[in-house]
Each structure stands twice: as structure tokens, then as C-alpha cells.
Amino acid sequence: MDGKDFGNLIAGLDDALAYAKGHKSPGARAHPIRSENRAWDDADVRDAWIESIPEIKGGAPVIKGTRITAYAIEARLLHGDSLDEIAAENPDIPREAFVAALLFAKAHPLPR
């Protein structure tokens, strides 16, 4: 995933979060991602940032090298925090890791 695709992905996530919180989404803005490589890109991003180790958080998916679960990132965003706020609190972790966590949590929701 190149920088332009990553930027488009972030813009799309921002729109989706705004919509989930009941705010109007621009909607007209397009967020193109190379469709022929999307599955590979998503798996590549996941493998770069997300791991599941039984001894860490009972095997819940976490950002590599941390105890921060993908679902904790999703919950914080749904409760009003922004990716920028979360990244600022964790300066040693790239913003892309938090995006990967959110993508993972959205793709693999917890059973209700």
C-alpha cells in the first residue's frame, strides 16, 4: 500500500467513523484503493502490525510488541477519540499500526 492509498484509506475511515457517530459524511469524496491488490494490501498491513500470541491478552489480536488490542482501538474511536489522539499518546507506535488495528477489528468483529 503506497502513501496515496494509505491517505485514501484514512479518509475513508474518517468518513465511516463520522457516519457511525451520527455525523454527516461527505459521501461525494471518492477513496480509491488499488482493487487488484486490495486483499494482498490488507493482509500485508495486518501481518506488519497485528499479532496474536496466546500468552498476551489470552491470544486477542494486539498491535505487535504491545498489549494494545485491536478491539480497544476500535472502542476508543467509537467513543470519540481520534486516531491522532491515540497516536499522540503512543509516540513509539506508528499511526499506521492503529489503522491496521481498526481494520482488523472491523473485519473480525467480536461475537455479541
C-alpha positions in Angstrom: 0.0 0.0 0.0 1.6 3.3 -1.0 1.2 6.6 0.7 -1.6 7.8 -1.6 -3.6 4.6 -0.9 -2.9 4.9 2.8 -4.2 8.5 2.8 -7.3 7.5 0.9 -7.9 4.7 3.4 -7.6 7.1 6.3 -10.0 9.5 4.7 -12.5 6.6 4.2 -12.1 5.5 7.8 -12.7 9.1 9.0 -15.9 9.2 6.9 -17.0 5.9 8.3 -16.4 6.9 11.9 -18.2 10.2 11.4 -21.2 8.3 10.0 -21.1 5.8 12.9 -21.2 8.7 15.3 -24.3 10.2 13.5 -22.4 13.0 11.7 -22.9 13.7 8.0 -20.3 12.1 5.8 -19.1 14.0 2.8 -20.1 11.0 0.8 -19.2 12.5 -2.5 -15.5 12.1 -1.8 -14.0 9.0 -3.5 -11.5 6.9 -1.8 -9.8 4.7 -4.5 -7.6 1.8 -3.4 -6.0 -0.4 -6.0 -8.7 -3.1 -6.2 -6.5 -5.7 -7.8 -4.1 -5.6 -4.8 -6.6 -4.8 -2.0 -6.7 -8.3 -0.4 -2.9 -8.5 -0.5 -2.5 -5.0 0.9 -4.9 -5.7 3.7 -3.1 -8.9 4.6 0.2 -7.2 4.3 -0.8 -4.4 6.6 -2.3 -6.9 9.1 0.8 -9.0 9.1 3.0 -6.0 9.6 1.2 -4.7 12.7 -1.1 -7.3 14.2 -0.2 -10.4 16.1 -2.0 -12.9 18.3 0.0 -14.7 21.0 -1.7 -16.9 23.5 0.4 -15.6 26.4 -0.5 -12.0 25.6 -4.1 -10.9 26.4 -5.3 -14.5 26.0 -4.4 -14.5 22.3 -6.5 -11.5 21.4 -5.2 -9.6 18.4 -2.8 -6.9 19.5 -0.5 -4.3 17.9 2.8 -6.1 17.6 5.1 -5.6 20.5 2.3 -4.1 22.7 -0.6 -5.2 24.8 -3.0 -2.9 22.9 -5.8 -4.9 21.4 -7.4 -4.2 18.0 -10.8 -4.0 19.8 -9.5 -1.5 22.3 -8.6 0.9 19.4 -12.0 0.4 17.8 -13.8 1.1 21.1 -11.8 4.3 21.7 -12.6 5.6 18.2 -16.3 4.7 18.7 -16.3 6.6 22.0 -14.9 9.8 20.5 -11.2 9.6 20.5 -9.3 10.2 17.2 -6.5 8.3 15.6 -4.3 11.4 16.1 -5.1 11.4 19.9 -4.3 7.7 20.2 -1.1 8.1 18.2 0.0 11.1 20.3 -0.4 9.0 23.5 1.8 6.3 22.0 4.6 8.1 20.1 6.6 5.0 19.6 3.9 3.3 17.6 3.2 4.5 14.0 -0.3 5.7 13.2 -0.5 3.0 10.5 -0.4 0.4 13.3 -3.6 1.9 14.8 -5.2 1.9 11.4 -4.3 -1.7 10.9 -5.8 -2.5 14.4 -9.1 -0.7 13.4 -9.2 -2.6 10.1 -8.7 -5.9 11.8 -11.4 -5.2 14.4 -13.9 -4.1 11.7 -13.1 -7.2 9.6 -13.3 -9.6 12.6 -16.0 -8.3 14.9 -16.4 -9.8 18.4 -19.5 -12.0 18.8 -22.3 -10.2 20.6 
